[in-house]
Amino acid sequence: MSWIVLILSGVLEAVWATALGRSEGFTRLWPSVVFGATLVLSMGGLAWAMREIPVGTAYAVWVGIGAALTVIWAMVTGETDVSWARLALIAGLVGCVVGLKLVDGGAGH
């Protein structure tokens, strides 16, 4: 269950990061509200997952998921260009996240 919560928290990290960018310095109401709500949920889920997953692994996985999804979303929406280099780097990031799960040593089961 800890891994599911951690993955969902990583997804929420991408949501709050995107909302933060769209809030234009907290001058737009709804992106600012989405940022605040998803930030609290994301951090809360990370903290909960860290009860069973080592802090280094949990944090790296959380950041990796959030970073990868934020870049993917920016490419899908046209905010940044799609390139083979970006796709390869995202694949490498995802591979590292999966690798951390595999070497976790059974924590969180």
Biopython code that builds the backbone (N, CA, C, O; Angstrom):
import numpy as np
from Bio.PDB.StructureBuilder import StructureBuilder

atoms = [
    (1, "MET", "N", (0.821, -1.200, 0.000)),
    (1, "MET", "CA", (0.000, 0.000, 0.000)),
    (1, "MET", "C", (0.864, 1.262, 0.000)),
    (1, "MET", "O", (0.498, 2.269, -0.607)),
    (2, "SER", "N", (2.006, 1.204, 0.680)),
    (2, "SER", "CA", (2.887, 2.376, 0.735)),
    (2, "SER", "C", (3.357, 2.784, -0.647)),
    (2, "SER", "O", (3.454, 3.974, -0.950)),
    (3, "TRP", "N", (3.650, 1.797, -1.489)),
    (3, "TRP", "CA", (4.119, 2.112, -2.835)),
    (3, "TRP", "C", (3.019, 2.742, -3.675)),
    (3, "TRP", "O", (3.291, 3.640, -4.472)),
    (4, "ILE", "N", (1.798, 2.293, -3.513)),
    (4, "ILE", "CA", (0.672, 2.891, -4.249)),
    (4, "ILE", "C", (0.487, 4.342, -3.828)),
    (4, "ILE", "O", (0.311, 5.220, -4.672)),
    (5, "VAL", "N", (0.527, 4.592, -2.526)),
    (5, "VAL", "CA", (0.394, 5.956, -2.014)),
    (5, "VAL", "C", (1.548, 6.822, -2.517)),
    (5, "VAL", "O", (1.341, 7.977, -2.891)),
    (6, "LEU", "N", (2.756, 6.270, -2.529)),
    (6, "LEU", "CA", (3.914, 7.028, -3.004)),
    (6, "LEU", "C", (3.770, 7.389, -4.485)),
    (6, "LEU", "O", (4.066, 8.517, -4.879)),
    (7, "ILE", "N", (3.327, 6.452, -5.292)),
    (7, "ILE", "CA", (3.140, 6.714, -6.720)),
    (7, "ILE", "C", (2.063, 7.781, -6.931)),
    (7, "ILE", "O", (2.251, 8.697, -7.732)),
    (8, "LEU", "N", (0.949, 7.671, -6.228)),
    (8, "LEU", "CA", (-0.107, 8.685, -6.344)),
    (8, "LEU", "C", (0.392, 10.048, -5.877)),
    (8, "LEU", "O", (0.027, 11.073, -6.452)),
    (9, "SER", "N", (1.217, 10.064, -4.847)),
    (9, "SER", "CA", (1.788, 11.320, -4.361)),
    (9, "SER", "C", (2.729, 11.925, -5.387)),
    (9, "SER", "O", (2.793, 13.147, -5.527)),
    (10, "GLY", "N", (3.457, 11.083, -6.106)),
    (10, "GLY", "CA", (4.313, 11.567, -7.189)),
    (10, "GLY", "C", (3.501, 12.174, -8.321)),
    (10, "GLY", "O", (3.892, 13.187, -8.901)),
    (11, "VAL", "N", (2.369, 11.552, -8.634)),
    (11, "VAL", "CA", (1.473, 12.107, -9.657)),
    (11, "VAL", "C", (0.967, 13.476, -9.200)),
    (11, "VAL", "O", (0.922, 14.423, -9.985)),
    (12, "LEU", "N", (0.587, 13.571, -7.928)),
    (12, "LEU", "CA", (0.112, 14.854, -7.398)),
    (12, "LEU", "C", (1.218, 15.904, -7.399)),
    (12, "LEU", "O", (0.935, 17.096, -7.513)),
    (13, "GLU", "N", (2.474, 15.476, -7.273)),
    (13, "GLU", "CA", (3.569, 16.435, -7.365)),
    (13, "GLU", "C", (3.585, 17.088, -8.739)),
    (13, "GLU", "O", (3.798, 18.295, -8.853)),
    (14, "ALA", "N", (3.362, 16.301, -9.773)),
    (14, "ALA", "CA", (3.310, 16.866, -11.123)),
    (14, "ALA", "C", (2.143, 17.833, -11.263)),
    (14, "ALA", "O", (2.255, 18.853, -11.942)),
    (15, "VAL", "N", (1.024, 17.513, -10.623)),
    (15, "VAL", "CA", (-0.144, 18.403, -10.683)),
    (15, "VAL", "C", (0.172, 19.730, -9.999)),
    (15, "VAL", "O", (-0.099, 20.796, -10.551)),
    (16, "TRP", "N", (0.751, 19.663, -8.785)),
    (16, "TRP", "CA", (1.010, 20.945, -8.103)),
    (16, "TRP", "C", (2.102, 21.746, -8.790)),
    (16, "TRP", "O", (2.050, 22.976, -8.788)),
    (17, "ALA", "N", (3.083, 21.086, -9.372)),
    (17, "ALA", "CA", (4.132, 21.817, -10.086)),
    (17, "ALA", "C", (3.553, 22.538, -11.304)),
    (17, "ALA", "O", (3.890, 23.691, -11.572)),
    (18, "THR", "N", (2.688, 21.853, -12.029)),
    (18, "THR", "CA", (2.047, 22.461, -13.193)),
    (18, "THR", "C", (1.132, 23.603, -12.764)),
    (18, "THR", "O", (1.131, 24.668, -13.381)),
    (19, "ALA", "N", (0.360, 23.382, -11.712)),
    (19, "ALA", "CA", (-0.538, 24.437, -11.210)),
    (19, "ALA", "C", (0.254, 25.642, -10.720)),
    (19, "ALA", "O", (-0.171, 26.781, -10.913)),
    (20, "LEU", "N", (1.387, 25.404, -10.097)),
    (20, "LEU", "CA", (2.221, 26.512, -9.630)),
    (20, "LEU", "C", (2.655, 27.376, -10.802)),
    (20, "LEU", "O", (2.611, 28.603, -10.717)),
    (21, "GLY", "N", (3.071, 26.756, -11.885)),
    (21, "GLY", "CA", (3.452, 27.511, -13.072)),
    (21, "GLY", "C", (2.293, 28.301, -13.659)),
    (21, "GLY", "O", (2.465, 29.420, -14.143)),
    (22, "ARG", "N", (1.135, 27.712, -13.609)),
    (22, "ARG", "CA", (-0.046, 28.376, -14.182)),
    (22, "ARG", "C", (-0.658, 29.411, -13.248)),
    (22, "ARG", "O", (-1.512, 30.191, -13.669)),
    (23, "SER", "N", (-0.239, 29.429, -11.991)),
    (23, "SER", "CA", (-0.791, 30.401, -11.043)),
    (23, "SER", "C", (-0.262, 31.807, -11.280)),
    (23, "SER", "O", (-0.792, 32.781, -10.746)),
    (24, "GLU", "N", (0.802, 31.902, -12.098)),
    (24, "GLU", "CA", (1.430, 33.188, -12.407)),
    (24, "GLU", "C", (1.745, 33.967, -11.129)),
    (24, "GLU", "O", (1.298, 35.098, -10.941)),
    (25, "GLY", "N", (2.530, 33.325, -10.256)),
    (25, "GLY", "CA", (2.926, 33.977, -9.004)),
    (25, "GLY", "C", (1.779, 34.130, -8.023)),
    (25, "GLY", "O", (1.723, 35.108, -7.276)),
    (26, "PHE", "N", (0.885, 33.191, -8.019)),
    (26, "PHE", "CA", (-0.308, 33.175, -7.160)),
    (26, "PHE", "C", (-1.265, 34.324, -7.462)),
    (26, "PHE", "O", (-1.999, 34.762, -6.576)),
    (27, "THR", "N", (-1.269, 34.816, -8.694)),
    (27, "THR", "CA", (-2.195, 35.879, -9.074)),
    (27, "THR", "C", (-3.471, 35.331, -9.704)),
    (27, "THR", "O", (-4.435, 36.073, -9.895)),
    (28, "ARG", "N", (-3.486, 34.034, -10.029)),
    (28, "ARG", "CA", (-4.679, 33.404, -10.587)),
    (28, "ARG", "C", (-5.253, 32.458, -9.548)),
    (28, "ARG", "O", (-4.547, 31.591, -9.031)),
    (29, "LEU", "N", (-6.534, 32.622, -9.241)),
    (29, "LEU", "CA", (-7.169, 31.915, -8.125)),
    (29, "LEU", "C", (-7.152, 30.398, -8.275)),
    (29, "LEU", "O", (-6.596, 29.713, -7.417)),
    (30, "TRP", "N", (-7.741, 29.852, -9.333)),
    (30, "TRP", "CA", (-7.931, 28.405, -9.395)),
    (30, "TRP", "C", (-6.631, 27.612, -9.519)),
    (30, "TRP", "O", (-6.495, 26.581, -8.860)),
    (31, "PRO", "N", (-5.690, 28.042, -10.318)),
    (31, "PRO", "CA", (-4.414, 27.324, -10.290)),
    (31, "PRO", "C", (-3.741, 27.394, -8.914)),
    (31, "PRO", "O", (-3.074, 26.446, -8.501)),
    (32, "SER", "N", (-3.916, 28.511, -8.208)),
    (32, "SER", "CA", (-3.348, 28.644, -6.860)),
    (32, "SER", "C", (-4.028, 27.697, -5.876)),
    (32, "SER", "O", (-3.373, 27.103, -5.020)),
    (33, "VAL", "N", (-5.347, 27.560, -6.004)),
    (33, "VAL", "CA", (-6.100, 26.635, -5.140)),
    (33, "VAL", "C", (-5.691, 25.198, -5.434)),
    (33, "VAL", "O", (-5.463, 24.415, -4.512)),
    (34, "VAL", "N", (-5.599, 24.850, -6.717)),
    (34, "VAL", "CA", (-5.173, 23.491, -7.099)),
    (34, "VAL", "C", (-3.771, 23.229, -6.568)),
    (34, "VAL", "O", (-3.499, 22.149, -6.045)),
    (35, "PHE", "N", (-2.875, 24.209, -6.699)),
    (35, "PHE", "CA", (-1.523, 24.066, -6.170)),
    (35, "PHE", "C", (-1.559, 23.734, -4.683)),
    (35, "PHE", "O", (-0.957, 22.750, -4.253)),
    (36, "GLY", "N", (-2.258, 24.545, -3.898)),
    (36, "GLY", "CA", (-2.282, 24.347, -2.448)),
    (36, "GLY", "C", (-2.852, 22.998, -2.037)),
    (36, "GLY", "O", (-2.291, 22.313, -1.181)),
    (37, "ALA", "N", (-3.965, 22.622, -2.647)),
    (37, "ALA", "CA", (-4.617, 21.357, -2.284)),
    (37, "ALA", "C", (-3.748, 20.157, -2.658)),
    (37, "ALA", "O", (-3.572, 19.238, -1.859)),
    (38, "THR", "N", (-3.207, 20.171, -3.873)),
    (38, "THR", "CA", (-2.416, 19.018, -4.299)),
    (38, "THR", "C", (-1.053, 18.976, -3.608)),
    (38, "THR", "O", (-0.489, 17.898, -3.423)),
    (39, "LEU", "N", (-0.523, 20.134, -3.229)),
    (39, "LEU", "CA", (0.726, 20.154, -2.471)),
    (39, "LEU", "C", (0.543, 19.458, -1.124)),
    (39, "LEU", "O", (1.361, 18.626, -0.731)),
    (40, "VAL", "N", (-0.525, 19.802, -0.428)),
    (40, "VAL", "CA", (-0.792, 19.190, 0.880)),
    (40, "VAL", "C", (-1.004, 17.682, 0.731)),
    (40, "VAL", "O", (-0.451, 16.899, 1.503)),
    (41, "LEU", "N", (-1.805, 17.275, -0.261)),
    (41, "LEU", "CA", (-2.057, 15.847, -0.460)),
    (41, "LEU", "C", (-0.784, 15.101, -0.859)),
    (41, "LEU", "O", (-0.530, 13.996, -0.380)),
    (42, "SER", "N", (-0.001, 15.699, -1.722)),
    (42, "SER", "CA", (1.235, 15.063, -2.185)),
    (42, "SER", "C", (2.231, 14.896, -1.044)),
    (42, "SER", "O", (2.798, 13.818, -0.865)),
    (43, "MET", "N", (2.442, 15.947, -0.280)),
    (43, "MET", "CA", (3.374, 15.873, 0.860)),
    (43, "MET", "C", (2.864, 14.907, 1.926)),
    (43, "MET", "O", (3.637, 14.153, 2.517)),
    (44, "GLY", "N", (1.561, 14.939, 2.161)),
    (44, "GLY", "CA", (0.983, 14.017, 3.143)),
    (44, "GLY", "C", (1.167, 12.568, 2.727)),
    (44, "GLY", "O", (1.495, 11.721, 3.557)),
    (45, "GLY", "N", (0.960, 12.278, 1.455)),
    (45, "GLY", "CA", (1.159, 10.922, 0.955)),
    (45, "GLY", "C", (2.615, 10.508, 1.031)),
    (45, "GLY", "O", (2.920, 9.369, 1.387)),
    (46, "LEU", "N", (3.516, 11.420, 0.700)),
    (46, "LEU", "CA", (4.950, 11.130, 0.811)),
    (46, "LEU", "C", (5.313, 10.805, 2.249)),
    (46, "LEU", "O", (6.011, 9.826, 2.513)),
    (47, "ALA", "N", (4.842, 11.626, 3.178)),
    (47, "ALA", "CA", (5.134, 11.394, 4.600)),
    (47, "ALA", "C", (4.581, 10.046, 5.054)),
    (47, "ALA", "O", (5.241, 9.318, 5.796)),
    (48, "TRP", "N", (3.376, 9.716, 4.610)),
    (48, "TRP", "CA", (2.759, 8.446, 5.005)),
    (48, "TRP", "C", (3.557, 7.273, 4.453)),
    (48, "TRP", "O", (3.805, 6.295, 5.158)),
    (49, "ALA", "N", (3.962, 7.376, 3.180)),
    (49, "ALA", "CA", (4.728, 6.292, 2.555)),
    (49, "ALA", "C", (6.081, 6.104, 3.234)),
    (49, "ALA", "O", (6.589, 4.985, 3.306)),
    (50, "MET", "N", (6.662, 7.188, 3.730)),
    (50, "MET", "CA", (7.970, 7.109, 4.378)),
    (50, "MET", "C", (7.932, 6.360, 5.711)),
    (50, "MET", "O", (8.980, 6.099, 6.301)),
    (51, "ARG", "N", (6.766, 6.023, 6.176)),
    (51, "ARG", "CA", (6.695, 5.193, 7.384)),
    (51, "ARG", "C", (7.210, 3.791, 7.112)),
    (51, "ARG", "O", (7.689, 3.118, 8.025)),
    (52, "GLU", "N", (7.116, 3.339, 5.855)),
    (52, "GLU", "CA", (7.547, 1.989, 5.503)),
    (52, "GLU", "C", (8.623, 1.929, 4.429)),
    (52, "GLU", "O", (9.298, 0.909, 4.286)),
    (53, "ILE", "N", (8.789, 3.002, 3.678)),
    (53, "ILE", "CA", (9.790, 3.037, 2.608)),
    (53, "ILE", "C", (10.923, 3.948, 3.068)),
    (53, "ILE", "O", (10.661, 5.042, 3.566)),
    (54, "PRO", "N", (12.171, 3.524, 2.913)),
    (54, "PRO", "CA", (13.291, 4.362, 3.338)),
    (54, "PRO", "C", (13.222, 5.760, 2.711)),
    (54, "PRO", "O", (12.836, 5.912, 1.552)),
    (55, "VAL", "N", (13.599, 6.765, 3.485)),
    (55, "VAL", "CA", (13.449, 8.153, 3.065)),
    (55, "VAL", "C", (14.150, 8.441, 1.737)),
    (55, "VAL", "O", (13.576, 9.117, 0.883)),
    (56, "GLY", "N", (15.352, 7.956, 1.543)),
    (56, "GLY", "CA", (16.071, 8.215, 0.303)),
    (56, "GLY", "C", (15.364, 7.637, -0.903)),
    (56, "GLY", "O", (15.251, 8.294, -1.938)),
    (57, "THR", "N", (14.891, 6.422, -0.776)),
    (57, "THR", "CA", (14.170, 5.767, -1.866)),
    (57, "THR", "C", (12.842, 6.473, -2.122)),
    (57, "THR", "O", (12.509, 6.775, -3.268)),
    (58, "ALA", "N", (12.089, 6.736, -1.068)),
    (58, "ALA", "CA", (10.775, 7.370, -1.216)),
    (58, "ALA", "C", (10.894, 8.740, -1.871)),
    (58, "ALA", "O", (10.146, 9.063, -2.794)),
    (59, "TYR", "N", (11.830, 9.536, -1.391)),
    (59, "TYR", "CA", (11.978, 10.883, -1.932)),
    (59, "TYR", "C", (12.410, 10.854, -3.393)),
    (59, "TYR", "O", (11.877, 11.602, -4.214)),
    (60, "ALA", "N", (13.367, 10.000, -3.721)),
    (60, "ALA", "CA", (13.847, 9.905, -5.097)),
    (60, "ALA", "C", (12.738, 9.445, -6.039)),
    (60, "ALA", "O", (12.600, 9.980, -7.139)),
    (61, "VAL", "N", (11.958, 8.473, -5.623)),
    (61, "VAL", "CA", (10.855, 7.974, -6.445)),
    (61, "VAL", "C", (9.801, 9.065, -6.620)),
    (61, "VAL", "O", (9.309, 9.282, -7.727)),
    (62, "TRP", "N", (9.458, 9.744, -5.544)),
    (62, "TRP", "CA", (8.454, 10.817, -5.565)),
    (62, "TRP", "C", (8.871, 11.925, -6.528)),
    (62, "TRP", "O", (8.082, 12.356, -7.369)),
    (63, "VAL", "N", (10.103, 12.378, -6.400)),
    (63, "VAL", "CA", (10.612, 13.436, -7.271)),
    (63, "VAL", "C", (10.693, 12.946, -8.717)),
    (63, "VAL", "O", (10.333, 13.677, -9.640)),
    (64, "GLY", "N", (11.164, 11.716, -8.917)),
    (64, "GLY", "CA", (11.295, 11.180, -10.265)),
    (64, "GLY", "C", (9.968, 11.106, -10.991)),
    (64, "GLY", "O", (9.862, 11.495, -12.154)),
    (65, "ILE", "N", (8.955, 10.603, -10.302)),
    (65, "ILE", "CA", (7.620, 10.517, -10.907)),
    (65, "ILE", "C", (7.105, 11.913, -11.220)),
    (65, "ILE", "O", (6.613, 12.166, -12.319)),
    (66, "GLY", "N", (7.217, 12.809, -10.265)),
    (66, "GLY", "CA", (6.736, 14.175, -10.476)),
    (66, "GLY", "C", (7.457, 14.878, -11.607)),
    (66, "GLY", "O", (6.824, 15.533, -12.434)),
    (67, "ALA", "N", (8.770, 14.749, -11.651)),
    (67, "ALA", "CA", (9.550, 15.408, -12.698)),
    (67, "ALA", "C", (9.215, 14.842, -14.077)),
    (67, "ALA", "O", (9.000, 15.595, -15.026)),
    (68, "ALA", "N", (9.172, 13.530, -14.181)),
    (68, "ALA", "CA", (8.879, 12.902, -15.468)),
    (68, "ALA", "C", (7.492, 13.303, -15.973)),
    (68, "ALA", "O", (7.336, 13.666, -17.139)),
    (69, "LEU", "N", (6.503, 13.240, -15.112)),
    (69, "LEU", "CA", (5.140, 13.578, -15.541)),
    (69, "LEU", "C", (4.996, 15.062, -15.860)),
    (69, "LEU", "O", (4.241, 15.428, -16.760)),
    (70, "THR", "N", (5.708, 15.919, -15.138)),
    (70, "THR", "CA", (5.646, 17.350, -15.422)),
    (70, "THR", "C", (6.206, 17.644, -16.809)),
    (70, "THR", "O", (5.624, 18.429, -17.557)),
    (71, "VAL", "N", (7.322, 17.028, -17.156)),
    (71, "VAL", "CA", (7.912, 17.230, -18.484)),
    (71, "VAL", "C", (7.021, 16.616, -19.564)),
    (71, "VAL", "O", (6.815, 17.219, -20.617)),
    (72, "ILE", "N", (6.502, 15.438, -19.309)),
    (72, "ILE", "CA", (5.608, 14.803, -20.283)),
    (72, "ILE", "C", (4.386, 15.685, -20.534)),
    (72, "ILE", "O", (3.984, 15.882, -21.681)),
    (73, "TRP", "N", (3.802, 16.210, -19.472)),
    (73, "TRP", "CA", (2.626, 17.078, -19.618)),
    (73, "TRP", "C", (2.976, 18.335, -20.426)),
    (73, "TRP", "O", (2.197, 18.765, -21.277)),
    (74, "ALA", "N", (4.135, 18.914, -20.158)),
    (74, "ALA", "CA", (4.564, 20.104, -20.900)),
    (74, "ALA", "C", (4.741, 19.778, -22.387)),
    (74, "ALA", "O", (4.446, 20.611, -23.243)),
    (75, "MET", "N", (5.216, 18.581, -22.691)),
    (75, "MET", "CA", (5.356, 18.196, -24.101)),
    (75, "MET", "C", (3.991, 17.955, -24.735)),
    (75, "MET", "O", (3.756, 18.365, -25.872)),
    (76, "VAL", "N", (3.091, 17.296, -24.012)),
    (76, "VAL", "CA", (1.753, 17.000, -24.542)),
    (76, "VAL", "C", (0.985, 18.289, -24.826)),
    (76, "VAL", "O", (0.286, 18.390, -25.834)),
    (77, "THR", "N", (1.116, 19.273, -23.935)),
    (77, "THR", "CA", (0.369, 20.523, -24.092)),
    (77, "THR", "C", (1.080, 21.530, -24.995)),
    (77, "THR", "O", (0.539, 22.603, -25.265)),
    (78, "GLY", "N", (2.270, 21.203, -25.460)),
    (78, "GLY", "CA", (2.994, 22.088, -26.353)),
    (78, "GLY", "C", (3.797, 23.177, -25.661)),
    (78, "GLY", "O", (4.339, 24.060, -26.325)),
    (79, "GLU", "N", (3.882, 23.125, -24.326)),
    (79, "GLU", "CA", (4.655, 24.130, -23.595)),
    (79, "GLU", "C", (6.155, 23.962, -23.798)),
    (79, "GLU", "O", (6.917, 24.914, -23.634)),
    (80, "THR", "N", (6.573, 22.765, -24.152)),
    (80, "THR", "CA", (7.975, 22.501, -24.466)),
    (80, "THR", "C", (8.027, 21.551, -25.656)),
    (80, "THR", "O", (7.091, 20.790, -25.900)),
    (81, "ASP", "N", (9.108, 21.606, -26.374)),
    (81, "ASP", "CA", (9.251, 20.764, -27.564)),
    (81, "ASP", "C", (9.479, 19.304, -27.193)),
    (81, "ASP", "O", (10.093, 18.989, -26.174)),
    (82, "VAL", "N", (8.967, 18.424, -28.050)),
    (82, "VAL", "CA", (9.237, 16.999, -27.925)),
    (82, "VAL", "C", (10.544, 16.736, -28.673)),
    (82, "VAL", "O", (10.717, 17.157, -29.816)),
    (83, "SER", "N", (11.449, 16.038, -28.010)),
    (83, "SER", "CA", (12.705, 15.680, -28.670)),
    (83, "SER", "C", (13.118, 14.286, -28.231)),
    (83, "SER", "O", (12.705, 13.790, -27.182)),
    (84, "TRP", "N", (13.950, 13.666, -29.070)),
    (84, "TRP", "CA", (14.453, 12.337, -28.723)),
    (84, "TRP", "C", (15.274, 12.403, -27.439)),
    (84, "TRP", "O", (15.233, 11.482, -26.624)),
    (85, "ALA", "N", (16.009, 13.475, -27.264)),
    (85, "ALA", "CA", (16.829, 13.612, -26.052)),
    (85, "ALA", "C", (15.942, 13.665, -24.809)),
    (85, "ALA", "O", (16.223, 12.993, -23.817)),
    (86, "ARG", "N", (14.872, 14.462, -24.860)),
    (86, "ARG", "CA", (13.956, 14.539, -23.702)),
    (86, "ARG", "C", (13.323, 13.174, -23.425)),
    (86, "ARG", "O", (13.249, 12.735, -22.277)),
    (87, "LEU", "N", (12.872, 12.517, -24.483)),
    (87, "LEU", "CA", (12.238, 11.210, -24.306)),
    (87, "LEU", "C", (13.218, 10.194, -23.721)),
    (87, "LEU", "O", (12.844, 9.400, -22.858)),
    (88, "ALA", "N", (14.459, 10.216, -24.182)),
    (88, "ALA", "CA", (15.468, 9.288, -23.657)),
    (88, "ALA", "C", (15.771, 9.587, -22.192)),
    (88, "ALA", "O", (15.922, 8.666, -21.389)),
    (89, "LEU", "N", (15.861, 10.860, -21.843)),
    (89, "LEU", "CA", (16.144, 11.219, -20.459)),
    (89, "LEU", "C", (14.984, 10.852, -19.532)),
    (89, "LEU", "O", (15.207, 10.406, -18.406)),
    (90, "ILE", "N", (13.751, 11.039, -20.001)),
    (90, "ILE", "CA", (12.592, 10.627, -19.202)),
    (90, "ILE", "C", (12.594, 9.111, -19.033)),
    (90, "ILE", "O", (12.313, 8.614, -17.942)),
    (91, "ALA", "N", (12.902, 8.377, -20.087)),
    (91, "ALA", "CA", (12.979, 6.911, -19.991)),
    (91, "ALA", "C", (14.049, 6.503, -18.979)),
    (91, "ALA", "O", (13.850, 5.569, -18.202)),
    (92, "GLY", "N", (15.172, 7.199, -18.990)),
    (92, "GLY", "CA", (16.219, 6.916, -18.006)),
    (92, "GLY", "C", (15.757, 7.194, -16.595)),
    (92, "GLY", "O", (16.061, 6.435, -15.675)),
    (93, "LEU", "N", (15.023, 8.282, -16.420)),
    (93, "LEU", "CA", (14.499, 8.626, -15.096)),
    (93, "LEU", "C", (13.525, 7.555, -14.612)),
    (93, "LEU", "O", (13.590, 7.116, -13.464)),
    (94, "VAL", "N", (12.629, 7.144, -15.494)),
    (94, "VAL", "CA", (11.663, 6.092, -15.147)),
    (94, "VAL", "C", (12.401, 4.796, -14.817)),
    (94, "VAL", "O", (12.040, 4.101, -13.868)),
    (95, "GLY", "N", (13.423, 4.471, -15.591)),
    (95, "GLY", "CA", (14.223, 3.282, -15.308)),
    (95, "GLY", "C", (14.872, 3.341, -13.935)),
    (95, "GLY", "O", (14.930, 2.337, -13.225)),
    (96, "CYS", "N", (15.354, 4.502, -13.567)),
    (96, "CYS", "CA", (15.960, 4.667, -12.235)),
    (96, "CYS", "C", (14.927, 4.503, -11.130)),
    (96, "CYS", "O", (15.217, 3.894, -10.101)),
    (97, "VAL", "N", (13.726, 5.038, -11.328)),
    (97, "VAL", "CA", (12.653, 4.894, -10.336)),
    (97, "VAL", "C", (12.296, 3.419, -10.170)),
    (97, "VAL", "O", (12.163, 2.934, -9.047)),
    (98, "VAL", "N", (12.141, 2.711, -11.279)),
    (98, "VAL", "CA", (11.845, 1.278, -11.220)),
    (98, "VAL", "C", (12.994, 0.538, -10.532)),
    (98, "VAL", "O", (12.763, -0.354, -9.716)),
    (99, "GLY", "N", (14.218, 0.908, -10.861)),
    (99, "GLY", "CA", (15.380, 0.286, -10.229)),
    (99, "GLY", "C", (15.391, 0.479, -8.724)),
    (99, "GLY", "O", (15.717, -0.450, -7.985)),
    (100, "LEU", "N", (15.040, 1.673, -8.259)),
    (100, "LEU", "CA", (14.983, 1.909, -6.811)),
    (100, "LEU", "C", (13.940, 1.021, -6.152)),
    (100, "LEU", "O", (14.159, 0.520, -5.049)),
    (101, "LYS", "N", (12.809, 0.822, -6.818)),
    (101, "LYS", "CA", (11.787, -0.078, -6.277)),
    (101, "LYS", "C", (12.342, -1.507, -6.188)),
    (101, "LYS", "O", (12.122, -2.206, -5.199)),
    (102, "LEU", "N", (13.055, -1.923, -7.221)),
    (102, "LEU", "CA", (13.564, -3.300, -7.251)),
    (102, "LEU", "C", (14.640, -3.556, -6.209)),
    (102, "LEU", "O", (14.736, -4.670, -5.693)),
    (103, "VAL", "N", (15.446, -2.567, -5.890)),
    (103, "VAL", "CA", (16.518, -2.765, -4.913)),
    (103, "VAL", "C", (16.118, -2.349, -3.506)),
    (103, "VAL", "O", (16.953, -2.320, -2.601)),
    (104, "ASP", "N", (14.852, -2.031, -3.322)),
    (104, "ASP", "CA", (14.351, -1.534, -2.033)),
    (104, "ASP", "C", (14.501, -2.559, -0.919)),
    (104, "ASP", "O", (14.445, -2.187, 0.253)),
    (105, "GLY", "N", (14.687, -3.815, -1.232)),
    (105, "GLY", "CA", (14.886, -4.823, -0.197)),
    (105, "GLY", "C", (13.614, -5.255, 0.516)),
    (105, "GLY", "O", (13.672, -5.752, 1.641)),
    (106, "GLY", "N", (12.471, -5.071, -0.125)),
    (106, "GLY", "CA", (11.223, -5.558, 0.477)),
    (106, "GLY", "C", (10.522, -4.584, 1.395)),
    (106, "GLY", "O", (9.465, -4.917, 1.931)),
    (107, "ALA", "N", (11.065, -3.385, 1.605)),
    (107, "ALA", "CA", (10.390, -2.417, 2.474)),
    (107, "ALA", "C", (9.056, -2.029, 1.863)),
    (107, "ALA", "O", (8.936, -1.909, 0.644)),
    (108, "GLY", "N", (8.062, -1.834, 2.701)),
    (108, "GLY", "CA", (6.757, -1.403, 2.239)),
    (108, "GLY", "C", (5.847, -2.531, 1.788)),
    (108, "GLY", "O", (4.783, -2.269, 1.229)),
    (109, "HIS", "N", (6.238, -3.781, 2.017)),
    (109, "HIS", "CA", (5.392, -4.897, 1.594)),
    (109, "HIS", "C", (4.550, -5.384, 2.753)),
    (109, "HIS", "O", (3.769, -6.323, 2.598)),
]
sb = StructureBuilder()
sb.init_structure("model")
sb.init_model(0)
sb.init_chain("A")
sb.init_seg("    ")
for serial, (resi, resn, name, xyz) in enumerate(atoms, 1):
    if name == "N":
        sb.init_residue(resn, " ", resi, " ")
    sb.init_atom(name, np.array(xyz, "f"), 0.0, 1.0, " ", f" {name:<3s}", serial, name[0])
structure = sb.get_structure()
